[in-house]
Amino acid sequence: MAIVVNLDVMMARRKMSLGELAQRVDITMANLSVLKNNKARAVRFSTLEAICKALGCQPGDILEFVPDEEDAR
């Protein structure tokens, strides 16, 4: 996967639990867990905005582009 979600890193930096973030963002823990574990296929901008507000960060702090090995050739 070329897009990596670093949500767990930002949550650790802010010392915020999954449950606390889910409550602040008003999203289920299950859906937030899917995003955190890089299993999500998409994320709404409104959700990304709410996560960034709750964590006090930028979208680029959460989402990272990592080229596949075949793209690096």
All heavy atoms as TSV, in Angstrom:
chain	resi	resn	atom	element	x	y	z
A	1	MET	N	N	0.857	-1.185	0.000
A	1	MET	CA	C	0.000	0.000	0.000
A	1	MET	C	C	0.894	1.236	0.000
A	1	MET	O	O	1.837	1.347	0.764
A	1	MET	CB	C	-0.920	-0.014	1.220
A	1	MET	CG	C	-1.794	1.214	1.299
A	1	MET	SD	S	-2.845	1.263	2.741
A	1	MET	CE	C	-4.205	0.294	2.178
A	2	ALA	N	N	0.579	2.200	-0.830
A	2	ALA	CA	C	1.402	3.394	-0.960
A	2	ALA	C	C	1.074	4.457	0.088
A	2	ALA	O	O	1.922	5.257	0.430
A	2	ALA	CB	C	1.238	3.982	-2.352
A	3	ILE	N	N	-0.132	4.480	0.610
A	3	ILE	CA	C	-0.508	5.448	1.638
A	3	ILE	C	C	-0.515	4.724	2.988
A	3	ILE	O	O	-1.214	3.737	3.165
A	3	ILE	CB	C	-1.893	6.073	1.381
A	3	ILE	CG1	C	-1.930	6.767	0.035
A	3	ILE	CG2	C	-2.261	7.028	2.511
A	3	ILE	CD1	C	-1.009	7.975	-0.101
A	4	VAL	N	N	0.266	5.242	3.919
A	4	VAL	CA	C	0.373	4.660	5.256
A	4	VAL	C	C	-0.277	5.617	6.247
A	4	VAL	O	O	-0.057	6.829	6.187
A	4	VAL	CB	C	1.849	4.417	5.630
A	4	VAL	CG1	C	1.973	3.902	7.051
A	4	VAL	CG2	C	2.493	3.452	4.652
A	5	VAL	N	N	-1.072	5.078	7.150
A	5	VAL	CA	C	-1.738	5.877	8.173
A	5	VAL	C	C	-0.921	5.778	9.465
A	5	VAL	O	O	-0.749	4.688	10.003
A	5	VAL	CB	C	-3.183	5.387	8.411
A	5	VAL	CG1	C	-3.864	6.233	9.470
A	5	VAL	CG2	C	-3.975	5.430	7.104
A	6	ASN	N	N	-0.418	6.919	9.916
A	6	ASN	CA	C	0.394	6.976	11.134
A	6	ASN	C	C	-0.416	7.489	12.322
A	6	ASN	O	O	0.113	8.201	13.176
A	6	ASN	CB	C	1.608	7.878	10.905
A	6	ASN	CG	C	2.557	7.302	9.881
A	6	ASN	OD1	O	2.880	6.127	9.920
A	6	ASN	ND2	N	2.978	8.123	8.944
A	7	LEU	N	N	-1.666	7.105	12.373
A	7	LEU	CA	C	-2.542	7.572	13.438
A	7	LEU	C	C	-2.058	7.109	14.805
A	7	LEU	O	O	-2.085	7.873	15.776
A	7	LEU	CB	C	-3.972	7.088	13.186
A	7	LEU	CG	C	-5.047	7.586	14.135
A	7	LEU	CD1	C	-5.096	9.105	14.166
A	7	LEU	CD2	C	-6.401	7.027	13.726
A	8	ASP	N	N	-1.571	5.877	14.883
A	8	ASP	CA	C	-1.082	5.363	16.162
A	8	ASP	C	C	0.094	6.172	16.689
A	8	ASP	O	O	0.217	6.409	17.893
A	8	ASP	CB	C	-0.723	3.878	16.052
A	8	ASP	CG	C	0.241	3.565	14.929
A	8	ASP	OD1	O	0.419	4.404	14.022
A	8	ASP	OD2	O	0.811	2.460	14.941
A	9	VAL	N	N	0.943	6.655	15.786
A	9	VAL	CA	C	2.093	7.478	16.182
A	9	VAL	C	C	1.621	8.797	16.783
A	9	VAL	O	O	2.089	9.209	17.850
A	9	VAL	CB	C	3.025	7.735	14.969
A	9	VAL	CG1	C	4.132	8.712	15.330
A	9	VAL	CG2	C	3.595	6.430	14.443
A	10	MET	N	N	0.670	9.453	16.107
A	10	MET	CA	C	0.168	10.734	16.606
A	10	MET	C	C	-0.596	10.550	17.920
A	10	MET	O	O	-0.493	11.386	18.816
A	10	MET	CB	C	-0.727	11.410	15.567
A	10	MET	CG	C	0.018	11.956	14.369
A	10	MET	SD	S	1.382	13.058	14.802
A	10	MET	CE	C	0.541	14.345	15.695
A	11	MET	N	N	-1.333	9.468	18.039
A	11	MET	CA	C	-2.051	9.209	19.284
A	11	MET	C	C	-1.065	9.001	20.429
A	11	MET	O	O	-1.275	9.505	21.539
A	11	MET	CB	C	-2.957	7.987	19.127
A	11	MET	CG	C	-4.157	8.232	18.245
A	11	MET	SD	S	-5.081	6.723	17.855
A	11	MET	CE	C	-5.389	6.050	19.462
A	12	ALA	N	N	0.020	8.300	20.173
A	12	ALA	CA	C	1.039	8.075	21.206
A	12	ALA	C	C	1.708	9.393	21.595
A	12	ALA	O	O	1.937	9.650	22.779
A	12	ALA	CB	C	2.082	7.073	20.718
A	13	ARG	N	N	2.008	10.221	20.603
A	13	ARG	CA	C	2.635	11.525	20.891
A	13	ARG	C	C	1.735	12.401	21.752
A	13	ARG	O	O	2.224	13.169	22.570
A	13	ARG	CB	C	2.963	12.256	19.597
A	13	ARG	CG	C	4.130	11.686	18.852
A	13	ARG	CD	C	4.441	12.500	17.629
A	13	ARG	NE	N	5.530	11.901	16.878
A	13	ARG	CZ	C	5.837	12.203	15.643
A	13	ARG	NH1	N	5.125	13.120	14.987
A	13	ARG	NH2	N	6.839	11.615	15.038
A	14	ARG	N	N	0.438	12.300	21.547
A	14	ARG	CA	C	-0.530	13.116	22.298
A	14	ARG	C	C	-1.039	12.395	23.549
A	14	ARG	O	O	-1.868	12.925	24.268
A	14	ARG	CB	C	-1.725	13.483	21.409
A	14	ARG	CG	C	-1.365	14.254	20.149
A	14	ARG	CD	C	-0.706	15.587	20.459
A	14	ARG	NE	N	-0.616	16.413	19.284
A	14	ARG	CZ	C	0.488	16.603	18.560
A	14	ARG	NH1	N	1.617	15.991	18.906
A	14	ARG	NH2	N	0.481	17.390	17.518
A	15	LYS	N	N	-0.526	11.150	23.751
A	15	LYS	CA	C	-0.956	10.334	24.893
A	15	LYS	C	C	-2.477	10.211	24.949
A	15	LYS	O	O	-3.100	10.410	25.988
A	15	LYS	CB	C	-0.399	10.900	26.199
A	15	LYS	CG	C	1.117	10.857	26.275
A	15	LYS	CD	C	1.616	11.461	27.564
A	15	LYS	CE	C	3.098	11.329	27.768
A	15	LYS	NZ	N	3.965	11.764	26.747
A	16	MET	N	N	-3.047	9.886	23.785
A	16	MET	CA	C	-4.498	9.773	23.673
A	16	MET	C	C	-4.858	8.338	23.306
A	16	MET	O	O	-4.262	7.747	22.411
A	16	MET	CB	C	-5.026	10.737	22.605
A	16	MET	CG	C	-6.529	10.874	22.615
A	16	MET	SD	S	-7.159	12.093	21.441
A	16	MET	CE	C	-6.449	13.592	22.057
A	17	SER	N	N	-5.835	7.803	23.987
A	17	SER	CA	C	-6.281	6.438	23.713
A	17	SER	C	C	-7.234	6.412	22.522
A	17	SER	O	O	-7.777	7.448	22.124
A	17	SER	CB	C	-6.991	5.854	24.932
A	17	SER	OG	O	-8.233	6.511	25.130
A	18	LEU	N	N	-7.433	5.223	21.996
A	18	LEU	CA	C	-8.368	5.038	20.886
A	18	LEU	C	C	-9.771	5.447	21.304
A	18	LEU	O	O	-10.477	6.118	20.556
A	18	LEU	CB	C	-8.334	3.579	20.427
A	18	LEU	CG	C	-9.096	3.250	19.156
A	18	LEU	CD1	C	-8.408	3.864	17.950
A	18	LEU	CD2	C	-9.202	1.749	18.971
A	19	GLY	N	N	-10.155	5.067	22.504
A	19	GLY	CA	C	-11.489	5.410	23.002
A	19	GLY	C	C	-11.694	6.908	23.152
A	19	GLY	O	O	-12.747	7.439	22.794
A	20	GLU	N	N	-10.681	7.592	23.676
A	20	GLU	CA	C	-10.782	9.045	23.848
A	20	GLU	C	C	-10.875	9.751	22.498
A	20	GLU	O	O	-11.699	10.649	22.312
A	20	GLU	CB	C	-9.584	9.567	24.631
A	20	GLU	CG	C	-9.640	11.051	24.908
A	20	GLU	CD	C	-8.444	11.561	25.684
A	20	GLU	OE1	O	-7.610	10.741	26.143
A	20	GLU	OE2	O	-8.338	12.790	25.824
A	21	LEU	N	N	-10.034	9.324	21.543
A	21	LEU	CA	C	-10.073	9.942	20.214
A	21	LEU	C	C	-11.409	9.661	19.535
A	21	LEU	O	O	-11.994	10.562	18.927
A	21	LEU	CB	C	-8.911	9.451	19.353
A	21	LEU	CG	C	-8.809	10.060	17.962
A	21	LEU	CD1	C	-8.658	11.588	18.025
A	21	LEU	CD2	C	-7.652	9.449	17.178
A	22	ALA	N	N	-11.899	8.446	19.642
A	22	ALA	CA	C	-13.188	8.085	19.030
A	22	ALA	C	C	-14.296	8.972	19.585
A	22	ALA	O	O	-15.155	9.441	18.832
A	22	ALA	CB	C	-13.496	6.616	19.284
A	23	GLN	N	N	-14.264	9.216	20.876
A	23	GLN	CA	C	-15.281	10.061	21.501
A	23	GLN	C	C	-15.155	11.512	21.020
A	23	GLN	O	O	-16.161	12.143	20.697
A	23	GLN	CB	C	-15.143	9.994	23.020
A	23	GLN	CG	C	-16.246	10.685	23.764
A	23	GLN	CD	C	-16.131	10.471	25.268
A	23	GLN	OE1	O	-15.055	10.186	25.791
A	23	GLN	NE2	N	-17.244	10.602	25.950
A	24	ARG	N	N	-13.942	12.021	20.945
A	24	ARG	CA	C	-13.736	13.411	20.503
A	24	ARG	C	C	-14.121	13.622	19.046
A	24	ARG	O	O	-14.595	14.681	18.670
A	24	ARG	CB	C	-12.277	13.827	20.698
A	24	ARG	CG	C	-11.897	14.042	22.133
A	24	ARG	CD	C	-10.502	14.582	22.227
A	24	ARG	NE	N	-10.092	14.738	23.601
A	24	ARG	CZ	C	-9.050	15.449	23.967
A	24	ARG	NH1	N	-8.301	16.054	23.072
A	24	ARG	NH2	N	-8.735	15.541	25.245
A	25	VAL	N	N	-13.875	12.605	18.223
A	25	VAL	CA	C	-14.136	12.710	16.785
A	25	VAL	C	C	-15.575	12.295	16.450
A	25	VAL	O	O	-16.058	12.556	15.366
A	25	VAL	CB	C	-13.107	11.852	16.006
A	25	VAL	CG1	C	-13.385	11.822	14.525
A	25	VAL	CG2	C	-11.698	12.369	16.258
A	26	ASP	N	N	-16.242	11.644	17.406
A	26	ASP	CA	C	-17.594	11.125	17.213
A	26	ASP	C	C	-17.630	10.085	16.095
A	26	ASP	O	O	-18.365	10.188	15.122
A	26	ASP	CB	C	-18.592	12.258	16.944
A	26	ASP	CG	C	-20.032	11.795	17.071
A	26	ASP	OD1	O	-20.279	10.835	17.827
A	26	ASP	OD2	O	-20.913	12.378	16.406
A	27	ILE	N	N	-16.769	9.078	16.255
A	27	ILE	CA	C	-16.673	7.959	15.325
A	27	ILE	C	C	-16.584	6.694	16.182
A	27	ILE	O	O	-16.106	6.753	17.316
A	27	ILE	CB	C	-15.433	8.115	14.404
A	27	ILE	CG1	C	-15.408	7.068	13.288
A	27	ILE	CG2	C	-14.148	8.087	15.182
A	27	ILE	CD1	C	-14.309	7.302	12.258
A	28	THR	N	N	-17.052	5.582	15.674
A	28	THR	CA	C	-16.992	4.357	16.468
A	28	THR	C	C	-15.537	3.912	16.625
A	28	THR	O	O	-14.691	4.169	15.764
A	28	THR	CB	C	-17.788	3.210	15.820
A	28	THR	OG1	O	-17.164	2.844	14.587
A	28	THR	CG2	C	-19.237	3.605	15.587
A	29	MET	N	N	-15.275	3.229	17.726
A	29	MET	CA	C	-13.919	2.710	17.945
A	29	MET	C	C	-13.551	1.706	16.858
A	29	MET	O	O	-12.401	1.639	16.437
A	29	MET	CB	C	-13.804	2.077	19.326
A	29	MET	CG	C	-13.667	3.094	20.428
A	29	MET	SD	S	-13.436	2.404	22.078
A	29	MET	CE	C	-12.129	1.251	21.881
A	30	ALA	N	N	-14.535	0.951	16.386
A	30	ALA	CA	C	-14.275	-0.036	15.333
A	30	ALA	C	C	-13.805	0.645	14.046
A	30	ALA	O	O	-12.825	0.215	13.426
A	30	ALA	CB	C	-15.519	-0.863	15.067
A	31	ASN	N	N	-14.490	1.718	13.645
A	31	ASN	CA	C	-14.094	2.428	12.424
A	31	ASN	C	C	-12.750	3.124	12.592
A	31	ASN	O	O	-11.931	3.146	11.661
A	31	ASN	CB	C	-15.156	3.449	12.023
A	31	ASN	CG	C	-16.359	2.798	11.392
A	31	ASN	OD1	O	-16.268	1.680	10.884
A	31	ASN	ND2	N	-17.486	3.470	11.419
A	32	LEU	N	N	-12.504	3.679	13.755
A	32	LEU	CA	C	-11.222	4.323	14.017
A	32	LEU	C	C	-10.097	3.293	14.032
A	32	LEU	O	O	-9.006	3.541	13.533
A	32	LEU	CB	C	-11.280	5.080	15.341
A	32	LEU	CG	C	-10.164	6.071	15.605
A	32	LEU	CD1	C	-10.071	7.110	14.504
A	32	LEU	CD2	C	-10.378	6.761	16.944
A	33	SER	N	N	-10.376	2.123	14.557
A	33	SER	CA	C	-9.395	1.046	14.583
A	33	SER	C	C	-9.033	0.592	13.167
A	33	SER	O	O	-7.867	0.318	12.877
A	33	SER	CB	C	-9.928	-0.131	15.385
A	33	SER	OG	O	-8.981	-1.164	15.449
A	34	VAL	N	N	-10.012	0.518	12.289
A	34	VAL	CA	C	-9.762	0.152	10.887
A	34	VAL	C	C	-8.798	1.158	10.261
A	34	VAL	O	O	-7.845	0.783	9.574
A	34	VAL	CB	C	-11.084	0.086	10.087
A	34	VAL	CG1	C	-10.833	0.045	8.595
A	34	VAL	CG2	C	-11.896	-1.123	10.525
A	35	LEU	N	N	-9.021	2.425	10.524
A	35	LEU	CA	C	-8.146	3.466	9.997
A	35	LEU	C	C	-6.753	3.361	10.614
A	35	LEU	O	O	-5.743	3.392	9.909
A	35	LEU	CB	C	-8.755	4.841	10.284
A	35	LEU	CG	C	-8.005	6.052	9.751
A	35	LEU	CD1	C	-7.881	5.992	8.229
A	35	LEU	CD2	C	-8.714	7.333	10.163
A	36	LYS	N	N	-6.691	3.200	11.914
A	36	LYS	CA	C	-5.414	3.134	12.633
A	36	LYS	C	C	-4.563	1.954	12.183
A	36	LYS	O	O	-3.336	2.048	12.113
A	36	LYS	CB	C	-5.676	3.044	14.137
A	36	LYS	CG	C	-4.426	3.031	14.997
A	36	LYS	CD	C	-4.760	2.975	16.466
A	36	LYS	CE	C	-5.045	1.615	16.956
A	36	LYS	NZ	N	-3.931	0.782	17.327
A	37	ASN	N	N	-5.201	0.852	11.835
A	37	ASN	CA	C	-4.477	-0.361	11.447
A	37	ASN	C	C	-4.241	-0.487	9.946
A	37	ASN	O	O	-3.941	-1.567	9.457
A	37	ASN	CB	C	-5.209	-1.589	11.984
A	37	ASN	CG	C	-5.170	-1.650	13.488
A	37	ASN	OD1	O	-4.137	-1.409	14.092
A	37	ASN	ND2	N	-6.299	-1.945	14.102
A	38	ASN	N	N	-4.375	0.624	9.226
A	38	ASN	CA	C	-4.110	0.661	7.776
A	38	ASN	C	C	-5.013	-0.284	6.989
A	38	ASN	O	O	-4.607	-0.817	5.957
A	38	ASN	CB	C	-2.642	0.348	7.470
A	38	ASN	CG	C	-1.745	1.535	7.675
A	38	ASN	OD1	O	-2.005	2.605	7.133
A	38	ASN	ND2	N	-0.714	1.356	8.463
A	39	LYS	N	N	-6.232	-0.508	7.452
A	39	LYS	CA	C	-7.170	-1.377	6.749
A	39	LYS	C	C	-8.222	-0.575	5.978
A	39	LYS	O	O	-8.983	-1.144	5.210
A	39	LYS	CB	C	-7.888	-2.312	7.737
A	39	LYS	CG	C	-6.953	-3.184	8.539
A	39	LYS	CD	C	-6.283	-4.210	7.687
A	39	LYS	CE	C	-5.429	-5.126	8.557
A	39	LYS	NZ	N	-4.499	-5.909	7.783
A	40	ALA	N	N	-8.250	0.734	6.173
A	40	ALA	CA	C	-9.254	1.581	5.522
A	40	ALA	C	C	-8.921	1.757	4.046
A	40	ALA	O	O	-7.756	1.857	3.669
A	40	ALA	CB	C	-9.323	2.946	6.209
A	41	ARG	N	N	-9.948	1.801	3.225
A	41	ARG	CA	C	-9.773	2.027	1.788
A	41	ARG	C	C	-9.993	3.501	1.448
A	41	ARG	O	O	-9.614	3.959	0.379
A	41	ARG	CB	C	-10.761	1.173	0.999
A	41	ARG	CG	C	-10.648	-0.315	1.271
A	41	ARG	CD	C	-9.400	-0.946	0.746
A	41	ARG	NE	N	-9.413	-0.905	-0.710
A	41	ARG	CZ	C	-8.319	-0.926	-1.465
A	41	ARG	NH1	N	-7.152	-1.012	-0.919
A	41	ARG	NH2	N	-8.415	-0.883	-2.757
A	42	ALA	N	N	-10.618	4.240	2.370
A	42	ALA	CA	C	-10.905	5.654	2.139
A	42	ALA	C	C	-11.124	6.329	3.484
A	42	ALA	O	O	-11.389	5.665	4.487
A	42	ALA	CB	C	-12.153	5.813	1.271
A	43	VAL	N	N	-10.997	7.646	3.483
A	43	VAL	CA	C	-11.307	8.430	4.681
A	43	VAL	C	C	-11.956	9.726	4.221
A	43	VAL	O	O	-11.515	10.348	3.247
A	43	VAL	CB	C	-10.047	8.696	5.540
A	43	VAL	CG1	C	-8.994	9.477	4.798
A	43	VAL	CG2	C	-10.412	9.384	6.837
A	44	ARG	N	N	-13.033	10.101	4.867
A	44	ARG	CA	C	-13.714	11.345	4.520
A	44	ARG	C	C	-12.897	12.526	5.024
A	44	ARG	O	O	-12.280	12.456	6.093
A	44	ARG	CB	C	-15.094	11.391	5.153
A	44	ARG	CG	C	-16.047	10.417	4.561
A	44	ARG	CD	C	-17.405	10.546	5.189
A	44	ARG	NE	N	-18.299	9.598	4.539
A	44	ARG	CZ	C	-19.507	9.363	4.935
A	44	ARG	NH1	N	-19.999	9.989	5.982
A	44	ARG	NH2	N	-20.253	8.490	4.289
A	45	PHE	N	N	-12.910	13.603	4.257
A	45	PHE	CA	C	-12.207	14.805	4.684
A	45	PHE	C	C	-12.750	15.316	6.010
A	45	PHE	O	O	-11.991	15.806	6.843
A	45	PHE	CB	C	-12.300	15.903	3.623
A	45	PHE	CG	C	-11.356	15.729	2.472
A	45	PHE	CD1	C	-11.510	16.490	1.339
A	45	PHE	CD2	C	-10.316	14.819	2.502
A	45	PHE	CE1	C	-10.643	16.360	0.263
A	45	PHE	CE2	C	-9.445	14.664	1.434
A	45	PHE	CZ	C	-9.616	15.443	0.306
A	46	SER	N	N	-14.043	15.187	6.231
A	46	SER	CA	C	-14.623	15.651	7.494
A	46	SER	C	C	-14.075	14.845	8.673
A	46	SER	O	O	-13.815	15.396	9.746
A	46	SER	CB	C	-16.150	15.577	7.453
A	46	SER	OG	O	-16.579	14.254	7.204
A	47	THR	N	N	-13.865	13.543	8.475
A	47	THR	CA	C	-13.282	12.701	9.517
A	47	THR	C	C	-11.825	13.069	9.735
A	47	THR	O	O	-11.370	13.207	10.879
A	47	THR	CB	C	-13.400	11.211	9.137
A	47	THR	OG1	O	-14.773	10.888	8.951
A	47	THR	CG2	C	-12.787	10.317	10.197
A	48	LEU	N	N	-11.083	13.254	8.651
A	48	LEU	CA	C	-9.678	13.646	8.746
A	48	LEU	C	C	-9.541	14.993	9.452
A	48	LEU	O	O	-8.675	15.174	10.308
A	48	LEU	CB	C	-9.057	13.694	7.347
A	48	LEU	CG	C	-7.569	13.984	7.262
A	48	LEU	CD1	C	-6.755	12.959	8.050
A	48	LEU	CD2	C	-7.132	14.010	5.802
A	49	GLU	N	N	-10.418	15.919	9.130
A	49	GLU	CA	C	-10.412	17.234	9.769
A	49	GLU	C	C	-10.664	17.102	11.275
A	49	GLU	O	O	-9.964	17.722	12.089
A	49	GLU	CB	C	-11.469	18.137	9.137
A	49	GLU	CG	C	-11.538	19.507	9.760
A	49	GLU	CD	C	-12.636	20.372	9.148
A	49	GLU	OE1	O	-13.305	19.943	8.191
A	49	GLU	OE2	O	-12.815	21.492	9.652
A	50	ALA	N	N	-11.640	16.294	11.651
A	50	ALA	CA	C	-11.968	16.113	13.067
A	50	ALA	C	C	-10.810	15.458	13.818
A	50	ALA	O	O	-10.504	15.834	14.953
A	50	ALA	CB	C	-13.239	15.283	13.207
A	51	ILE	N	N	-10.146	14.496	13.189
A	51	ILE	CA	C	-8.993	13.841	13.807
A	51	ILE	C	C	-7.864	14.845	14.006
A	51	ILE	O	O	-7.239	14.900	15.070
A	51	ILE	CB	C	-8.530	12.634	12.971
A	51	ILE	CG1	C	-9.556	11.499	13.056
A	51	ILE	CG2	C	-7.155	12.144	13.419
A	51	ILE	CD1	C	-9.319	10.362	12.087
A	52	CYS	N	N	-7.609	15.658	12.982
A	52	CYS	CA	C	-6.554	16.665	13.080
A	52	CYS	C	C	-6.853	17.692	14.169
A	52	CYS	O	O	-5.954	18.101	14.911
A	52	CYS	CB	C	-6.344	17.364	11.734
A	52	CYS	SG	S	-5.540	16.308	10.507
A	53	LYS	N	N	-8.103	18.104	14.288
A	53	LYS	CA	C	-8.492	19.038	15.354
A	53	LYS	C	C	-8.261	18.411	16.716
A	53	LYS	O	O	-7.720	19.041	17.621
A	53	LYS	CB	C	-9.956	19.451	15.210
A	53	LYS	CG	C	-10.205	20.482	14.148
A	53	LYS	CD	C	-11.675	20.850	14.094
A	53	LYS	CE	C	-11.950	21.831	12.979
A	53	LYS	NZ	N	-13.386	22.149	12.879
A	54	ALA	N	N	-8.685	17.157	16.885
A	54	ALA	CA	C	-8.568	16.474	18.173
A	54	ALA	C	C	-7.113	16.240	18.567
A	54	ALA	O	O	-6.767	16.313	19.750
A	54	ALA	CB	C	-9.319	15.145	18.133
A	55	LEU	N	N	-6.263	15.969	17.577
A	55	LEU	CA	C	-4.859	15.677	17.857
A	55	LEU	C	C	-3.956	16.905	17.724
A	55	LEU	O	O	-2.767	16.828	18.040
A	55	LEU	CB	C	-4.347	14.564	16.932
A	55	LEU	CG	C	-4.960	13.189	17.150
A	55	LEU	CD1	C	-4.486	12.221	16.070
A	55	LEU	CD2	C	-4.608	12.654	18.529
A	56	GLY	N	N	-4.503	18.005	17.232
A	56	GLY	CA	C	-3.703	19.210	17.039
A	56	GLY	C	C	-2.568	18.986	16.055
A	56	GLY	O	O	-1.414	19.293	16.349
A	57	CYS	N	N	-2.901	18.430	14.897
A	57	CYS	CA	C	-1.875	18.105	13.908
A	57	CYS	C	C	-2.368	18.428	12.494
A	57	CYS	O	O	-3.492	18.886	12.316
A	57	CYS	CB	C	-1.490	16.637	14.011
A	57	CYS	SG	S	-2.803	15.480	13.554
A	58	GLN	N	N	-1.535	18.174	11.525
A	58	GLN	CA	C	-1.842	18.368	10.116
A	58	GLN	C	C	-2.135	17.008	9.467
A	58	GLN	O	O	-1.641	15.975	9.959
A	58	GLN	CB	C	-0.658	19.022	9.397
A	58	GLN	CG	C	-0.359	20.433	9.861
A	58	GLN	CD	C	-1.470	21.387	9.480
A	58	GLN	OE1	O	-1.967	21.363	8.355
A	58	GLN	NE2	N	-1.870	22.224	10.431
A	59	PRO	N	N	-2.880	16.987	8.355
A	59	PRO	CA	C	-3.139	15.709	7.675
A	59	PRO	C	C	-1.856	14.956	7.317
A	59	PRO	O	O	-1.810	13.728	7.397
A	59	PRO	CB	C	-3.911	16.116	6.418
A	59	PRO	CG	C	-4.582	17.393	6.804
A	59	PRO	CD	C	-3.618	18.089	7.726
A	60	GLY	N	N	-0.812	15.683	6.964
A	60	GLY	CA	C	0.462	15.055	6.621
A	60	GLY	C	C	1.143	14.374	7.796
A	60	GLY	O	O	2.046	13.563	7.611
A	61	ASP	N	N	0.726	14.714	9.011
A	61	ASP	CA	C	1.251	14.030	10.191
A	61	ASP	C	C	0.625	12.650	10.334
A	61	ASP	O	O	1.201	11.771	10.978
A	61	ASP	CB	C	0.960	14.839	11.464
A	61	ASP	CG	C	1.662	16.177	11.486
A	61	ASP	OD1	O	2.786	16.281	10.942
A	61	ASP	OD2	O	1.093	17.129	12.054
A	62	ILE	N	N	-0.527	12.462	9.731
A	62	ILE	CA	C	-1.267	11.206	9.841
A	62	ILE	C	C	-1.101	10.339	8.598
A	62	ILE	O	O	-0.933	9.136	8.692
A	62	ILE	CB	C	-2.769	11.483	10.096
A	62	ILE	CG1	C	-2.935	12.213	11.420
A	62	ILE	CG2	C	-3.581	10.200	10.076
A	62	ILE	CD1	C	-4.330	12.713	11.664
A	63	LEU	N	N	-1.142	10.969	7.428
A	63	LEU	CA	C	-1.054	10.241	6.161
A	63	LEU	C	C	0.325	10.419	5.549
A	63	LEU	O	O	0.838	11.535	5.468
A	63	LEU	CB	C	-2.117	10.737	5.186
A	63	LEU	CG	C	-3.565	10.634	5.660
A	63	LEU	CD1	C	-4.488	11.260	4.623
A	63	LEU	CD2	C	-3.954	9.196	5.932
A	64	GLU	N	N	0.903	9.323	5.094
A	64	GLU	CA	C	2.246	9.355	4.506
A	64	GLU	C	C	2.251	8.534	3.225
A	64	GLU	O	O	1.691	7.437	3.177
A	64	GLU	CB	C	3.238	8.764	5.511
A	64	GLU	CG	C	4.638	8.644	5.008
A	64	GLU	CD	C	5.557	7.947	6.007
A	64	GLU	OE1	O	5.078	7.439	7.040
A	64	GLU	OE2	O	6.758	7.905	5.728
A	65	PHE	N	N	2.897	9.063	2.189
A	65	PHE	CA	C	3.043	8.334	0.935
A	65	PHE	C	C	4.355	7.574	0.970
A	65	PHE	O	O	5.424	8.149	1.166
A	65	PHE	CB	C	3.032	9.278	-0.259
A	65	PHE	CG	C	3.340	8.586	-1.555
A	65	PHE	CD1	C	2.432	7.732	-2.143
A	65	PHE	CD2	C	4.560	8.768	-2.185
A	65	PHE	CE1	C	2.722	7.076	-3.336
A	65	PHE	CE2	C	4.854	8.123	-3.372
A	65	PHE	CZ	C	3.941	7.264	-3.948
A	66	VAL	N	N	4.280	6.251	0.816
A	66	VAL	CA	C	5.453	5.393	0.768
A	66	VAL	C	C	5.399	4.610	-0.532
A	66	VAL	O	O	4.509	3.773	-0.708
A	66	VAL	CB	C	5.502	4.418	1.969
A	66	VAL	CG1	C	6.712	3.518	1.890
A	66	VAL	CG2	C	5.475	5.191	3.290
A	67	PRO	N	N	6.308	4.891	-1.463
A	67	PRO	CA	C	6.271	4.204	-2.755
A	67	PRO	C	C	6.436	2.697	-2.594
A	67	PRO	O	O	7.181	2.238	-1.707
A	67	PRO	CB	C	7.438	4.783	-3.531
A	67	PRO	CG	C	7.923	5.956	-2.767
A	67	PRO	CD	C	7.429	5.823	-1.369
A	68	ASP	N	N	5.720	1.936	-3.403
A	68	ASP	CA	C	5.910	0.489	-3.444
A	68	ASP	C	C	7.299	0.206	-4.013
A	68	ASP	O	O	7.861	1.041	-4.729
A	68	ASP	CB	C	4.853	-0.171	-4.327
A	68	ASP	CG	C	3.451	-0.082	-3.731
A	68	ASP	OD1	O	3.339	-0.020	-2.501
A	68	ASP	OD2	O	2.486	-0.056	-4.513
A	69	GLU	N	N	7.837	-0.967	-3.731
A	69	GLU	CA	C	9.164	-1.329	-4.242
A	69	GLU	C	C	9.223	-1.245	-5.755
A	69	GLU	O	O	10.208	-0.782	-6.313
A	69	GLU	CB	C	9.546	-2.727	-3.783
A	69	GLU	CG	C	9.883	-2.815	-2.318
A	69	GLU	CD	C	10.323	-4.209	-1.911
A	69	GLU	OE1	O	10.813	-4.952	-2.773
A	69	GLU	OE2	O	10.151	-4.526	-0.737
A	70	GLU	N	N	8.170	-1.667	-6.423
A	70	GLU	CA	C	8.164	-1.652	-7.889
A	70	GLU	C	C	8.122	-0.221	-8.425
A	70	GLU	O	O	8.591	0.046	-9.509
A	70	GLU	CB	C	7.029	-2.472	-8.442
A	70	GLU	CG	C	5.666	-2.082	-7.882
A	70	GLU	CD	C	4.641	-3.184	-8.032
A	70	GLU	OE1	O	4.976	-4.343	-7.766
A	70	GLU	OE2	O	3.513	-2.859	-8.422
A	71	ASP	N	N	7.574	0.731	-7.644
A	71	ASP	CA	C	7.557	2.145	-8.051
A	71	ASP	C	C	8.937	2.774	-7.895
A	71	ASP	O	O	9.262	3.742	-8.568
A	71	ASP	CB	C	6.560	2.950	-7.212
A	71	ASP	CG	C	5.127	2.551	-7.486
A	71	ASP	OD1	O	4.860	1.974	-8.564
A	71	ASP	OD2	O	4.263	2.824	-6.618
A	72	ALA	N	N	9.742	2.232	-7.003
A	72	ALA	CA	C	11.054	2.805	-6.706
A	72	ALA	C	C	12.085	2.454	-7.774
A	72	ALA	O	O	13.140	3.051	-7.828
A	72	ALA	CB	C	11.540	2.320	-5.341
A	73	ARG	N	N	11.762	1.506	-8.636
A	73	ARG	CA	C	12.729	1.105	-9.679
A	73	ARG	C	C	12.792	2.066	-10.801
A	73	ARG	O	O	12.059	2.802	-11.192
A	73	ARG	CB	C	12.360	-0.264	-10.238
A	73	ARG	CG	C	12.568	-1.343	-9.247
A	73	ARG	CD	C	12.302	-2.675	-9.880
A	73	ARG	NE	N	11.550	-3.464	-8.889
A	73	ARG	CZ	C	10.810	-4.493	-9.181
A	73	ARG	NH1	N	10.663	-4.883	-10.409
A	73	ARG	NH2	N	10.206	-5.164	-8.249
